[in-house]
Amino acid sequence: METASIKTWADRWKVTGKRLAEIRREEFQRADVTAIFLSLTDASEAALIAYPPKPTSGLLEMQNIFRKLAKK
């Protein structure tokens, strides 16, 4: 690619990047935060039903493993 065409390409992307940032900002401003929150809540509840949390965090088991490794 020639230097002139590289500069033209870079200049176009500078303008395009600014316009894309404006579009992104506008989309965020128009976003329905309540609907997004509710859909994420539904998704997290579905995940909890499909994969319920274990009764323990596993911390005690991990401490036992570390204790055994420390004795070696």
Backbone as a printed PyTorch tensor [residue, N CA C, xyz], in Angstrom:
tensor([[[  0.8400,  -1.1800,   0.0000],
         [  0.0000,   0.0000,   0.0000],
         [  0.8840,   1.2420,   0.0000]],

        [[  0.4810,   2.2190,  -0.7820],
         [  1.2460,   3.4600,  -0.8420],
         [  1.0240,   4.3020,   0.4140]],

        [[  1.9590,   5.1750,   0.6790],
         [  1.8670,   6.0380,   1.8570],
         [  0.6030,   6.8940,   1.8180]],

        [[  0.2680,   7.4160,   0.6410],
         [ -0.9230,   8.2680,   0.5120],
         [ -2.1910,   7.4770,   0.8030]],

        [[ -2.2580,   6.2460,   0.2990],
         [ -3.4670,   5.4490,   0.5280],
         [ -3.5560,   5.0000,   1.9850]],

        [[ -2.4280,   4.7670,   2.6180],
         [ -2.4300,   4.4140,   4.0450],
         [ -2.9410,   5.5980,   4.8630]],

        [[ -2.4770,   6.8000,   4.5070],
         [ -2.9300,   8.0000,   5.2200],
         [ -4.4300,   8.2050,   5.0080]],

        [[ -4.8980,   8.0200,   3.7870],
         [ -6.3330,   8.1550,   3.4990],
         [ -7.1280,   7.1470,   4.3070]],

        [[ -6.6570,   5.9170,   4.3370],
         [ -7.3240,   4.8420,   5.0850],
         [ -7.3850,   5.1960,   6.5720]],

        [[ -6.2610,   5.6690,   7.1160],
         [ -6.2060,   6.0350,   8.5360],
         [ -7.1370,   7.2120,   8.8290]],

        [[ -7.1680,   8.1970,   7.9440],
         [ -8.0530,   9.3500,   8.1370],
         [ -9.5180,   8.9250,   8.1230]],

        [[ -9.8640,   8.0220,   7.2210],
         [-11.2470,   7.5310,   7.1650],
         [-11.6200,   6.8170,   8.4600]],

        [[-10.6930,   6.0300,   8.9970],
         [-10.9960,   5.3100,  10.2360],
         [-11.0920,   6.2470,  11.4320]],

        [[-10.3650,   7.3560,  11.3980],
         [-10.5030,   8.3480,  12.4760],
         [-11.9270,   8.8940,  12.4910]],

        [[-12.4320,   9.2520,  11.3110],
         [-13.7980,   9.7730,  11.2010],
         [-14.8010,   8.6860,  11.5610]],

        [[-14.5850,   7.4930,  11.0200],
         [-15.4990,   6.3760,  11.2800],
         [-15.5130,   6.0260,  12.7600]],

        [[-14.3590,   6.0170,  13.3890],
         [-14.2710,   5.7020,  14.8180],
         [-15.0590,   6.6880,  15.6570]],

        [[-14.9620,   7.9660,  15.3130],
         [-15.7220,   8.9810,  16.0500],
         [-17.2170,   8.7590,  15.8660]],

        [[-17.6320,   8.4570,  14.6280],
         [-19.0640,   8.2350,  14.3720],
         [-19.5570,   6.9800,  15.0910]],

        [[-18.7530,   5.9270,  15.0930],
         [-19.1380,   4.7040,  15.8030],
         [-19.2750,   4.9580,  17.3030]],

        [[-18.4020,   5.7840,  17.8550],
         [-18.4960,   6.1310,  19.2780],
         [-19.7840,   6.9030,  19.5510]],

        [[-20.1640,   7.7930,  18.6360],
         [-21.4210,   8.5330,  18.7940],
         [-22.6140,   7.5810,  18.7610]],

        [[-22.6010,   6.6570,  17.8080],
         [-23.6930,   5.6840,  17.6910],
         [-23.7880,   4.8490,  18.9610]],

        [[-22.6530,   4.4130,  19.4620],
         [-22.6350,   3.6020,  20.6850],
         [-23.2200,   4.3820,  21.8570]],

        [[-22.8230,   5.6430,  21.9810],
         [-23.3370,   6.5020,  23.0550],
         [-24.8560,   6.6660,  22.9350]],

        [[-25.3300,   6.8870,  21.7120],
         [-26.7710,   7.0410,  21.4830],
         [-27.5180,   5.7580,  21.8430]],

        [[-26.9510,   4.6140,  21.4730],
         [-27.5990,   3.3380,  21.7870],
         [-27.6760,   3.1190,  23.2950]],

        [[-26.6260,   3.4850,  24.0110],
         [-26.6460,   3.3610,  25.4700],
         [-27.7070,   4.2730,  26.0800]],

        [[-27.8320,   5.4670,  25.5400],
         [-28.8180,   6.4090,  26.0730],
         [-30.2440,   5.9290,  25.8260]],

        [[-30.4680,   5.2290,  24.7060],
         [-31.8130,   4.7450,  24.3800],
         [-32.1190,   3.3920,  25.0080]],

        [[-31.1380,   2.7470,  25.5710],
         [-31.3260,   1.3960,  26.1070],
         [-32.3610,   1.3870,  27.2270]],

        [[-33.1840,   0.3600,  27.2160],
         [-34.1900,   0.1740,  28.2650],
         [-33.5370,  -0.6260,  29.3910]],

        [[-33.0080,   0.0830,  30.3610],
         [-32.2470,  -0.5380,  31.4430],
         [-33.1000,  -1.5290,  32.2280]],

        [[-34.3590,  -1.2030,  32.4260],
         [-35.2440,  -2.1020,  33.1740],
         [-35.4050,  -3.4290,  32.4510]],

        [[-35.6290,  -3.3750,  31.1450],
         [-35.7880,  -4.6110,  30.3670],
         [-34.5010,  -5.4320,  30.3810]],

        [[-33.3740,  -4.7530,  30.2620],
         [-32.0850,  -5.4570,  30.2940],
         [-31.8900,  -6.1250,  31.6480]],

        [[-32.1750,  -5.3930,  32.7180],
         [-32.0280,  -5.9420,  34.0660],
         [-32.9210,  -7.1620,  34.2550]],

        [[-34.1740,  -7.0530,  33.8130],
         [-35.1050,  -8.1760,  33.9690],
         [-34.6600,  -9.3950,  33.1750]],

        [[-34.1420,  -9.1900,  31.9730],
         [-33.6870, -10.3350,  31.1820],
         [-32.4650, -10.9850,  31.8220]],

        [[-31.5780, -10.1740,  32.3890],
         [-30.4160, -10.7450,  33.0760],
         [-30.8350, -11.4690,  34.3470]],

        [[-31.8360, -10.9270,  35.0310],
         [-32.3460, -11.5820,  36.2300],
         [-32.9400, -12.9360,  35.8740]],

        [[-33.7350, -12.9690,  34.7950],
         [-34.3170, -14.2370,  34.3430],
         [-33.2240, -15.2420,  33.9880]],

        [[-32.1880, -14.7700,  33.3110],
         [-31.0990, -15.6650,  32.9200],
         [-30.3720, -16.2100,  34.1410]],

        [[-30.1250, -15.3580,  35.1280],
         [-29.4120, -15.8310,  36.3190],
         [-30.2720, -16.7960,  37.1260]],

        [[-31.5770, -16.5420,  37.1730],
         [-32.4650, -17.4750,  37.8810],
         [-32.5150, -18.8220,  37.1700]],

        [[-32.5410, -18.8010,  35.8420],
         [-32.5410, -20.0490,  35.0780],
         [-31.2460, -20.8200,  35.3130]],

        [[-30.1360, -20.1050,  35.3890],
         [-28.8530, -20.7630,  35.6450],
         [-28.8330, -21.3930,  37.0320]],

        [[-29.4110, -20.7170,  38.0110],
         [-29.4550, -21.2770,  39.3690],
         [-30.3250, -22.5260,  39.4340]],

        [[-31.3920, -22.5520,  38.6360],
         [-32.2380, -23.7440,  38.5960],
         [-31.4880, -24.8900,  37.9220]],

        [[-30.8390, -24.5990,  36.8110],
         [-30.1140, -25.6360,  36.0660],
         [-28.8650, -26.1040,  36.8120]],

        [[-28.1860, -25.1820,  37.4720],
         [-26.9430, -25.4970,  38.1810],
         [-27.0110, -24.9310,  39.5930]],

        [[-27.7390, -25.5870,  40.4900],
         [-27.8700, -25.0440,  41.8450],
         [-26.5150, -24.9890,  42.5570]],

        [[-26.3470, -24.0200,  43.4390],
         [-25.0730, -23.9120,  44.1550],
         [-24.8460, -25.1160,  45.0620]],

        [[-23.5930, -25.4440,  45.2310],
         [-23.2450, -26.5590,  46.1160],
         [-23.4550, -26.1280,  47.5650]],

        [[-23.6810, -27.0930,  48.4510],
         [-23.9600, -26.7370,  49.8460],
         [-22.7760, -26.0780,  50.5540]],

        [[-21.5650, -26.2940,  50.0500],
         [-20.4010, -25.6460,  50.6610],
         [-19.6140, -24.9290,  49.5810]],

        [[-18.7500, -24.0510,  50.0110],
         [-17.9380, -23.2960,  49.0590],
         [-16.7260, -24.0890,  48.5970]],

        [[-16.4070, -25.1580,  49.3130],
         [-15.2160, -25.9230,  48.9870],
         [-13.9880, -25.4280,  49.7310]],

        [[-14.1570, -24.3900,  50.5370],
         [-13.0200, -23.8150,  51.2530],
         [-12.4020, -24.8190,  52.2230]],

        [[-13.2290, -25.5230,  52.9740],
         [-12.6900, -26.4910,  53.9410],
         [-11.9470, -27.6160,  53.2290]],

        [[-12.5170, -28.0870,  52.1260],
         [-11.8460, -29.1400,  51.3660],
         [-10.4950, -28.6550,  50.8500]],

        [[-10.4520, -27.4210,  50.3510],
         [ -9.2030, -26.8630,  49.8410],
         [ -8.1850, -26.7010,  50.9680]],

        [[ -8.6180, -26.2770,  52.1500],
         [ -7.7030, -26.1480,  53.2800],
         [ -7.1370, -27.5050,  53.6740]],

        [[ -7.9630, -28.5530,  53.6320],
         [ -7.4730, -29.9020,  53.9350],
         [ -6.4190, -30.3390,  52.9280]],

        [[ -6.6410, -30.0290,  51.6670],
         [ -5.6530, -30.3730,  50.6370],
         [ -4.3500, -29.6330,  50.9040]],

        [[ -4.4240, -28.3430,  51.2100],
         [ -3.2170, -27.5670,  51.5000],
         [ -2.4900, -28.1120,  52.7270]],

        [[ -3.2520, -28.5080,  53.7400],
         [ -2.6550, -29.0490,  54.9580],
         [ -1.8830, -30.3310,  54.6320]],

        [[ -2.4850, -31.2090,  53.8290],
         [ -1.8200, -32.4610,  53.4550],
         [ -0.5670, -32.1880,  52.6350]],

        [[ -0.6530, -31.2210,  51.7340],
         [  0.5110, -30.8910,  50.9150],
         [  1.6290, -30.2860,  51.7560]],

        [[  1.2750, -29.5150,  52.7700],
         [  2.2760, -28.8850,  53.6310],
         [  3.0230, -29.9180,  54.4640]],

        [[  2.3640, -31.0360,  54.7900],
         [  2.9990, -32.0840,  55.5930],
         [  4.0270, -32.8680,  54.7920]],

        [[  3.9120, -32.8690,  53.4800],
         [  4.8330, -33.6610,  52.6390],
         [  6.1990, -33.0540,  52.5620]]])
